[in-house]
Amino acid sequence: MDKKSARILASIFATVGILLATSQFAHALDIDLSGEPFLGPENAPVRILLFYDFQCPYCAKASPILMDVISQYGNLIRLYAINVPSPGHAYAEPAAEAALTAHEKGKFWEAYKKLYANQADLSPGNLVKIGADIGLDEKTFSENIQNHKYREQIKRDFYQALNFGLRATPTIFINEVQLVGGKTPDVLKYYINRELEKKGIKSPVGPVAKPSEEKSVEPAVPQSMIYQVGVLKPVESKTNLKVGDKAPDFTLPTISGAKIRLSEYIGKKNIVLSFVPAAWTPVCSAQWPEYKENKNVFDKVDALLIGISADNIPSLYSWCSTMGDLWFPVASDFYPHGETAIKYGILRSNGVTERAIFVIDKKGVIRYIDVHDINAKPEFEILKKELEKLDK
């Protein structure tokens, strides 16, 4: 998707919050499901519509929960998977094209699982590899993605989602009940059971108590405040640093008003440096909230995370404030511009840093480097495994 198209779609997406308060949306039954992947019999008493995005981290967490719950109901549920690529996710539309190509060959659900398993790398090259892994012809697979064979269906689904008042992915309709964000198994079972009860059908999972009101798991940074950057060159610079090198020292101002110096932590803490390109952008706005949620992973190995961006202090302060209280310091490499990023070999020609992670042990030695595709969020599980290798 080019930048202009992404921004147009993003502006539409950003108006959804206003529309929710002012408009009457379409009935949940009024939807064109032709060409959509599905599971379960057509005459099932419960129909579930899943609106999802392959680059959405919340969808990745919600998907296995939903699939496990559905498996417990057998033929009582018909599930439709409806892809709604966010304009802010550079690889979401190609991934949707890949999934629908797999659907054409009867292998959608294999592709669905594989794509979420590879969420950290949904670049076109890896999409073709994923297709080959499930037995699809590489040439056809690649051509379908490049030629946007399913763009009209994807666009149709995007506008249908807006017509339903979609404001986030994942969104699930259980018949006409709308659930936004990630939900626990019991929440899903309660609403499925309620729909079965309306039709006099006994639930195979037994009674489930009505869940207490819970807050939906939605992005920390509101969609309307995120700048849609489009697809960028995955990696532009090449660091000369390697595992085993001494980490370059630096002193940077933080959004708290203090300064942070790497050498002050040598001998005391393991360190993780997370360089992100820019505040208020889609992938960055998903990456740091994930670190916020997983403080215990860093604590277990006595590691301090330092977030770094070449943005200025006011911009970083405002952006981080929308995420709530981050437990880790956030530093600005704004002036002299990108000085620290240059030391680490990761300043791009447009003045932003690469999306990069450096794990540094207590001796100040680099133990892990990931200069990641700028369009995609690094997989947290990989970082977690690297942290587990460190001495406490």
C-alpha positions in Angstrom: 0.0 0.0 0.0 1.5 3.4 -1.0 1.7 6.2 1.5 -1.1 8.3 0.0 -3.5 5.3 0.1 -2.4 4.5 3.6 -3.1 8.0 4.8 -6.5 8.2 3.2 -7.5 4.9 4.7 -6.0 5.9 8.0 -8.1 9.1 8.1 -11.2 7.0 7.5 -10.1 4.6 10.2 -9.5 7.5 12.6 -13.1 8.8 12.3 -14.6 5.6 13.6 -14.5 6.8 17.2 -16.6 9.8 16.2 -19.0 7.7 14.0 -19.6 5.4 16.9 -21.2 8.2 18.8 -23.2 9.7 16.0 -24.3 7.1 13.5 -26.5 4.0 13.2 -24.4 1.1 12.0 -25.4 -1.8 9.8 -27.0 -4.8 11.3 -24.5 -7.6 12.1 -26.3 -9.9 9.7 -26.0 -7.5 6.7 -22.6 -8.5 5.5 -21.3 -10.0 2.3 -19.3 -13.1 3.3 -18.6 -14.4 -0.2 -15.0 -15.5 -0.6 -14.4 -15.5 3.2 -12.5 -18.4 4.9 -14.7 -20.3 7.3 -14.9 -23.2 9.7 -18.0 -25.1 10.7 -21.3 -26.0 9.1 -23.4 -23.4 7.3 -26.5 -24.1 9.4 -24.6 -23.8 12.8 -26.7 -22.0 15.4 -23.9 -19.6 16.3 -22.1 -17.5 13.8 -18.9 -15.8 14.7 -17.3 -13.1 12.6 -13.7 -12.4 13.4 -12.2 -9.2 12.1 -8.5 -9.4 12.4 -5.1 -8.1 11.1 -2.0 -10.3 10.7 0.3 -7.6 12.0 -1.8 -6.7 15.0 -0.1 -8.0 18.2 -3.5 -8.2 20.0 -4.9 -10.4 17.3 -1.9 -12.7 17.6 -2.7 -13.1 21.3 -6.4 -13.5 20.9 -6.4 -16.0 18.0 -5.3 -19.2 19.8 -7.7 -18.4 22.6 -10.6 -18.1 20.2 -9.6 -21.2 18.2 -9.4 -23.3 21.3 -12.8 -22.2 22.5 -14.4 -22.8 19.1 -12.9 -26.4 19.0 -14.9 -27.2 22.2 -18.2 -26.5 20.5 -17.9 -28.7 17.5 -20.5 -28.2 14.8 -22.4 -25.6 16.8 -20.3 -22.7 15.5 -19.6 -21.3 12.0 -16.6 -19.0 12.1 -15.8 -16.5 9.4 -12.3 -14.9 9.3 -12.5 -11.3 7.8 -9.2 -9.6 7.3 -9.1 -5.8 8.0 -5.5 -4.6 7.4 -4.7 -1.5 9.4 -3.3 1.2 7.2 -0.5 1.6 9.7 0.7 -2.0 9.3 3.0 -2.1 6.2 2.8 -5.9 5.8 -0.8 -6.4 6.8 -2.2 -6.2 3.3 0.4 -8.5 1.6 -0.2 -11.0 4.5 -3.9 -10.8 3.8 -3.2 -11.5 0.1 -1.1 -14.4 1.1 -3.8 -15.9 3.3 -6.5 -15.5 0.7 -4.2 -17.2 -1.9 -3.8 -20.1 0.5 -7.6 -20.1 0.9 -7.9 -20.5 -2.9 -6.0 -23.8 -2.5 -7.9 -25.0 0.6 -5.0 -24.2 3.0 -6.2 -21.0 4.6 -6.1 -22.2 8.2 -2.6 -23.6 7.8 -1.5 -20.2 6.5 -3.4 -18.4 9.2 -1.4 -20.2 11.9 1.9 -19.8 10.1 1.4 -16.1 9.5 0.8 -15.4 13.2 3.7 -17.6 14.1 5.9 -15.4 11.9 4.4 -12.1 12.8 7.9 -10.6 13.4 8.7 -11.1 9.7 5.8 -10.8 7.2 8.0 -9.2 4.5 7.1 -10.3 0.9 10.1 -12.7 0.8 9.1 -14.5 3.9 5.5 -14.6 2.8 6.6 -16.6 -0.2 8.6 -18.9 2.0 5.6 -19.4 4.3 3.5 -20.3 1.2 6.2 -22.9 0.1 6.2 -24.4 3.6 2.5 -25.3 3.4 2.9 -26.7 -0.2 1.8 -23.8 -2.4 3.4 -22.9 -5.7 5.9 -20.1 -5.1 5.4 -18.5 -8.5 1.6 -18.2 -8.2 1.8 -17.2 -4.6 4.3 -14.4 -5.3 2.3 -13.2 -8.3 -1.0 -13.0 -6.4 0.7 -10.8 -3.7 2.5 -8.6 -6.2 -0.6 -8.2 -8.4 -3.0 -7.6 -5.5 -5.3 -10.3 -6.7 -7.6 -10.0 -3.6 -7.4 -6.2 -3.1 -11.0 -5.7 -4.0 -12.2 -8.2 -1.5 -9.9 -6.8 1.2 -11.2 -3.3 0.4 -14.8 -4.5 0.5 -14.2 -6.0 3.9 -12.4 -2.9 5.2 -15.5 -0.8 4.4 -17.9 -3.4 5.7 -15.9 -3.3 9.0 -16.2 0.5 9.1 -20.0 0.1 8.4 -20.2 -2.0 11.6 -18.4 0.6 13.6 -15.1 -1.3 13.9 -12.7 0.7 16.0 -10.0 -1.9 16.7 -8.8 -5.4 15.9 -9.5 -8.0 17.0 -13.3 -7.5 17.0 -15.6 -10.5 17.3 -19.3 -10.7 16.6 -21.0 -13.7 18.3 -24.2 -13.6 16.3 -25.1 -9.9 17.0 -23.0 -9.5 20.2 -19.9 -7.3 19.5 -16.8 -7.9 21.6 -13.8 -5.6 21.0 -10.2 -6.5 21.9 -8.8 -9.6 23.4 -11.1 -11.7 25.6 -10.7 -14.5 28.1 -12.0 -18.0 27.2 -14.8 -17.6 29.8 -16.0 -14.4 28.2 -16.2 -16.0 24.8 -18.0 -19.1 26.2 -20.5 -17.1 28.2 -21.7 -15.2 25.1 -21.7 -18.4 22.9 -23.7 -20.2 25.6 -26.1 -17.4 25.8 -26.8 -17.6 22.0 -27.2 -21.4 22.3 -29.6 -21.0 25.2 -31.8 -18.7 23.1 -32.3 -21.6 20.7 -32.8 -24.2 23.4 -29.5 -25.9 22.7 -27.5 -27.3 25.6 -23.9 -26.1 25.8 -21.2 -28.8 25.5 -18.9 -26.9 27.8 -21.4 -26.5 30.6 -22.6 -23.3 32.3 -20.2 -20.4 32.5 -20.8 -17.5 35.0 -21.5 -14.1 33.6 -18.1 -12.3 33.4 -17.5 -9.1 35.3 -17.1 -6.0 33.2 -13.6 -6.0 31.8 -11.6 -3.5 29.9 -10.9 -4.4 26.3 -7.3 -4.9 25.3 -6.8 -2.2 22.8 -3.8 -0.3 21.5 -2.3 2.1 24.1 -1.8 4.9 21.6 -5.2 5.9 20.0 -5.4 5.1 16.3 -6.4 8.7 15.5 -3.1 9.9 16.9 -0.9 7.6 15.0 0.9 8.8 11.9 0.7 6.3 9.0 4.2 6.0 7.5 3.6 3.4 4.7 6.1 0.8 3.6 9.8 1.8 4.2 13.0 0.1 3.1 13.4 -2.6 5.7 17.0 -1.9 6.8 19.0 1.0 5.4 22.2 1.0 7.5 24.6 -1.7 8.6 26.2 -1.7 12.0 29.9 -2.5 12.4 29.2 -3.8 15.9 29.1 -7.5 16.5 28.4 -9.8 19.4 31.4 -9.8 21.7 32.2 -6.2 21.2 32.2 -3.7 24.0 29.1 -1.5 23.9 29.8 2.1 23.1 29.2 4.4 26.0 26.7 7.3 25.7 25.0 10.0 27.8 21.5 11.0 26.8 18.7 13.2 28.3 15.5 11.3 29.3 11.8 12.4 29.3 11.9 12.5 33.1 14.4 15.4 33.0 17.4 13.3 34.1 20.4 12.0 32.1 21.3 8.4 31.6 24.8 7.1 31.0 25.4 3.5 30.0 28.7 3.2 31.8 27.0 3.9 35.2 25.3 0.5 34.9 28.4 -1.6 34.0 29.0 -4.1 36.7 25.5 -3.6 38.1 22.9 -4.4 35.5 22.3 -6.2 32.3 21.1 -3.7 29.7 18.7 -3.8 26.8 18.8 -0.9 24.4 15.6 -0.6 22.3 16.1 1.9 19.5 12.8 2.9 17.7 12.5 5.1 14.7 9.8 7.6 15.6 7.1 8.5 18.1 3.5 8.3 17.1 4.0 5.7 14.4 2.2 2.3 14.2 4.8 -0.4 15.0 6.7 1.7 17.6 3.4 2.3 19.3 2.9 -1.5 19.6 6.5 -2.4 20.5 7.0 -0.4 23.7 3.6 -1.2 25.3 4.6 -4.9 25.0 7.7 -4.2 27.0 5.6 -2.4 29.5 3.5 -5.5 30.0 6.5 -7.8 30.4 8.6 -6.1 33.1 8.9 -9.4 35.0 10.9 -10.9 32.1 13.5 -8.2 32.5 13.5 -8.3 36.3 14.2 -12.0 36.3 17.6 -11.5 34.7 18.3 -8.2 36.5 18.1 -6.3 33.2 17.3 -2.6 32.6 15.6 -1.6 29.4 16.5 1.8 27.9 14.2 3.1 25.2 16.0 5.4 22.7 14.7 7.5 19.8 16.1 10.4 17.8 12.9 12.3 18.5 12.9 15.4 20.7 12.0 15.3 24.4 8.5 17.0 24.1 7.4 14.6 21.4 8.7 11.5 23.2 7.1 12.8 26.5 3.7 13.2 25.0 3.8 9.9 23.1 5.0 7.9 26.1 2.3 9.6 28.3 -0.4 8.0 26.2 1.0 4.6 27.0 0.7 5.1 30.7 3.6 4.8 33.2 6.5 3.1 31.4 8.7 1.4 33.9 11.8 2.0 31.8 13.7 5.2 31.0 13.1 6.8 27.6 16.0 8.8 26.2 16.3 11.3 23.4 19.1 11.1 20.8 17.9 14.3 19.2 20.9 16.6 19.8 23.6 16.3 18.6 21.2 14.5 16.3 21.6 10.8 16.3 25.0 10.8 18.0 24.4 7.6 19.9 22.7 5.9 16.9 25.8 6.8 14.8 28.0 5.1 17.5 25.9 2.0 17.1 25.8 2.2 13.3 22.0 2.5 13.0 21.2 6.0 11.9 19.2 6.1 8.7 19.7 8.8 6.0 16.4 10.5 6.9 17.5 11.1 10.5 15.6 8.3 12.2 17.2 5.2 13.8 16.8 1.7 12.6 14.5 -0.5 14.7 17.2 -2.2 16.7 17.8 -4.1 19.9 21.2 -4.5 21.7 21.5 -6.8 24.7 24.5 -5.9 26.9 25.7 -7.9 29.8 27.0 -6.6 33.1 30.5 -6.4 31.8 29.4 -4.1 29.1 29.8 -6.7 26.3 27.2 -7.0 23.5 25.5 -10.4 23.7 22.7 -10.0 21.1 22.0 -7.7 18.2 18.8 -7.4 16.2 18.7 -4.7 13.5 15.1 -5.4 12.6 12.9 -4.7 9.6 11.7 -1.2 10.4 8.2 -2.1 9.1 7.7 -4.9 11.7 7.7 -5.4 15.4 10.5 -7.7 16.8 9.1 -10.9 18.3 9.2 -10.6 22.0 9.7 -14.3 22.6 13.1 -14.1 20.8 14.2 -11.3 23.0 13.0 -13.2 26.1 15.1 -16.3 25.1 18.2 -14.1 24.7 17.6 -12.5 28.1 17.4 -15.9 29.7 21.0 -16.6 28.5 22.3 -13.7 30.7 23.7 -14.1 34.2 21.5 -12.7 36.8 
